[in-house]
Amino acid sequence: EWSHEERNTMHPVLPGLLVGPYIATRNVELLQRYHVTHILCIRDPLEVRILNRPVVGIENQFMDVPANVAKENIIQHFDQATLYIEQVIGAGGHVLVCCADGIDKGPAFAAAYLMRKYALRAVDSITFMQNRRYCSCPSARGYRIKLLEYEPICDARRQFEGNANVQGGSGRRRAAEDDIGD
């Protein structure tokens, strides 16, 4: 059962991936309980002065994104965050993706990671996030739209990567077959 006070804590999304508000970065006991090794703080220019204190003993990454999400291209930031999360988890780390309140930006960037990594649709990744952190709510006119725009990009990249793997594999087979014929 979720309570309103839980909005101030972090929630596990997947092994190695947590989402929450910036205030959760000050709870050393919670960081230790979830074995957090990295923090990815998503902030806009107005928040830089208040969301700027690194946590000692943990790798801190601050990602500054435009405040007016609806009018700006933030897809590049989704890509950067996804790569960072993938590297942390791939190395056996645990990353907390946070923003000021843990409701909009942080969950949206974690949802982008789910889309890229697990081929989820935007709506499914948002729903998945909301099932893990009940108060997650990427803004309808901002981050939800950007996640919908990110969906075909993720699809195209997966298709391209799949074709590259197939072409690379068949090219190697032909070379091996040529060697056998000589």
C-alpha positions as CSV (number, residue, x, y, z in Angstrom):
1,E,0.0,0.0,0.0
2,W,1.4,3.4,-1.1
3,S,1.3,6.4,1.2
4,H,1.8,10.1,0.3
5,E,5.0,10.2,2.4
6,E,6.6,7.6,0.1
7,R,7.0,10.4,-2.5
8,N,10.1,11.4,-0.5
9,T,11.9,8.1,-0.9
10,M,13.4,6.1,-3.8
11,H,11.9,3.1,-5.4
12,P,13.5,0.2,-7.2
13,V,12.4,-0.1,-10.8
14,L,14.7,-3.0,-12.0
15,P,17.8,-4.5,-10.5
16,G,20.3,-1.7,-10.5
17,L,17.8,1.0,-11.3
18,L,16.1,3.2,-8.8
19,V,14.0,6.4,-9.2
20,G,13.2,9.1,-6.6
21,P,13.4,12.7,-5.6
22,Y,16.6,14.6,-5.0
23,I,15.9,14.7,-1.2
24,A,16.4,10.9,-1.2
25,T,20.1,11.5,-2.0
26,R,20.5,12.8,1.5
27,N,19.3,9.6,3.2
28,V,22.5,7.7,3.7
29,E,20.7,4.7,5.2
30,L,18.5,4.4,2.2
31,L,21.4,4.8,-0.3
32,Q,23.2,2.0,1.5
33,R,20.2,-0.3,1.7
34,Y,19.8,-0.1,-2.1
35,H,23.6,-0.2,-2.7
36,V,23.5,3.0,-4.7
37,T,26.8,3.6,-6.4
38,H,25.8,6.3,-8.8
39,I,23.3,9.2,-8.9
40,L,22.0,10.7,-12.1
41,C,20.3,13.9,-11.2
42,I,18.1,15.4,-14.0
43,R,17.6,19.1,-13.5
44,D,16.6,22.2,-15.5
45,P,18.5,25.6,-15.4
46,L,16.3,27.0,-12.7
47,E,17.2,24.1,-10.4
48,V,21.0,24.2,-10.8
49,R,21.6,26.3,-7.7
50,I,19.5,24.1,-5.4
51,L,20.2,20.6,-6.9
52,N,23.9,20.7,-6.9
53,R,25.4,19.0,-3.8
54,P,27.2,15.8,-4.7
55,V,26.9,12.8,-2.3
56,V,30.3,11.9,-1.0
57,G,31.4,8.3,-1.8
58,I,29.0,8.0,-4.7
59,E,29.6,8.9,-8.4
60,N,27.4,11.9,-9.1
61,Q,26.3,12.9,-12.6
62,F,24.2,16.1,-13.1
63,M,22.3,16.3,-16.4
64,D,21.0,19.8,-17.2
65,V,18.0,19.7,-19.5
66,P,16.0,22.6,-21.0
67,A,13.1,23.9,-18.8
68,N,10.7,24.2,-21.7
69,V,10.6,20.5,-22.7
70,A,7.8,20.8,-25.1
71,K,9.7,23.2,-27.4
72,E,13.2,21.8,-27.0
73,N,14.9,18.7,-28.4
74,I,15.7,16.6,-25.4
75,I,16.0,13.3,-27.3
76,Q,19.8,13.7,-27.1
77,H,19.5,13.8,-23.3
78,F,17.5,10.6,-23.3
79,D,20.3,9.0,-25.2
80,Q,23.0,10.2,-22.8
81,A,21.1,9.1,-19.8
82,T,20.3,5.7,-21.3
83,L,24.0,5.2,-22.1
84,Y,25.0,6.2,-18.5
85,I,22.4,3.9,-16.9
86,E,23.4,1.0,-19.1
87,Q,27.1,1.5,-18.3
88,V,26.4,1.7,-14.5
89,I,24.2,-1.4,-14.5
90,G,26.5,-3.3,-16.9
91,A,29.4,-2.7,-14.5
92,G,27.4,-4.1,-11.6
93,G,26.4,-0.7,-10.1
94,H,23.1,0.7,-8.9
95,V,22.0,4.0,-10.1
96,L,19.4,6.4,-8.6
97,V,17.8,8.5,-11.3
98,C,16.4,11.6,-9.5
99,C,15.0,15.0,-10.1
100,A,13.7,17.7,-7.8
101,D,10.4,15.8,-6.8
102,G,10.9,12.4,-8.4
103,I,7.6,12.7,-10.3
104,D,8.3,14.1,-13.7
105,K,11.9,14.3,-15.1
106,G,13.5,11.3,-13.3
107,P,10.8,8.9,-14.1
108,A,10.7,10.1,-17.7
109,F,14.4,9.4,-18.2
110,A,14.1,6.0,-16.5
111,A,11.2,5.3,-18.9
112,A,13.4,6.3,-21.8
113,Y,15.9,3.7,-20.6
114,L,13.2,1.0,-20.4
115,M,12.1,1.9,-24.0
116,R,15.6,1.7,-25.4
117,K,16.8,-1.4,-23.4
118,Y,13.6,-3.5,-23.3
119,A,11.8,-2.3,-26.5
120,L,8.8,-1.0,-24.5
121,R,6.4,1.4,-26.0
122,A,6.2,4.9,-24.4
123,V,2.8,4.2,-22.8
124,D,4.0,0.8,-21.4
125,S,7.3,2.3,-20.0
126,I,5.3,5.0,-18.3
127,T,2.9,2.5,-16.9
128,F,5.8,0.3,-15.7
129,M,7.3,3.3,-13.9
130,Q,4.0,4.2,-12.3
131,N,3.7,0.6,-11.0
132,R,7.1,0.9,-9.4
133,R,6.8,4.5,-8.2
134,Y,3.1,5.3,-7.8
135,C,3.6,9.1,-7.9
136,S,5.5,9.0,-11.2
137,C,3.8,11.3,-13.7
138,P,5.8,12.6,-16.6
139,S,4.1,15.8,-17.7
140,A,1.5,15.3,-20.4
141,R,2.6,18.3,-22.5
142,G,6.3,17.8,-22.0
143,Y,7.9,14.5,-21.2
144,R,5.1,12.2,-22.3
145,I,5.2,13.8,-25.8
146,K,9.0,13.5,-25.9
147,L,8.8,9.8,-24.9
148,L,6.2,9.3,-27.7
149,E,8.7,11.0,-30.1
150,Y,11.5,8.8,-28.8
151,E,9.6,5.6,-29.6
152,P,10.1,5.5,-33.4
153,I,13.8,6.4,-32.8
154,C,14.3,3.4,-30.5
155,D,12.5,1.2,-33.0
156,A,14.6,2.4,-35.9
157,R,17.8,1.9,-33.9
158,R,16.8,-1.6,-32.9
159,Q,16.0,-2.4,-36.5
160,F,19.3,-0.9,-37.7
161,E,21.3,-2.8,-35.1
162,G,19.5,-6.0,-36.0
163,N,20.2,-5.6,-39.7
164,A,23.9,-4.8,-38.9
165,N,24.2,-8.0,-36.9
166,V,22.6,-10.1,-39.6
167,Q,24.7,-8.6,-42.4
168,G,27.9,-8.9,-40.3
169,G,27.1,-12.5,-39.5
170,S,26.4,-13.5,-43.1
171,G,29.5,-11.8,-44.3
172,R,31.6,-13.7,-41.9
173,R,30.0,-17.0,-43.0
174,R,30.8,-16.3,-46.7
175,A,34.4,-15.6,-45.8
176,A,34.7,-18.8,-43.9
177,E,33.0,-20.7,-46.7
178,D,35.5,-19.2,-49.2
179,D,38.4,-20.4,-47.0
180,I,37.1,-23.9,-47.0
181,G,36.8,-23.9,-50.8
182,D,40.5,-22.9,-51.3
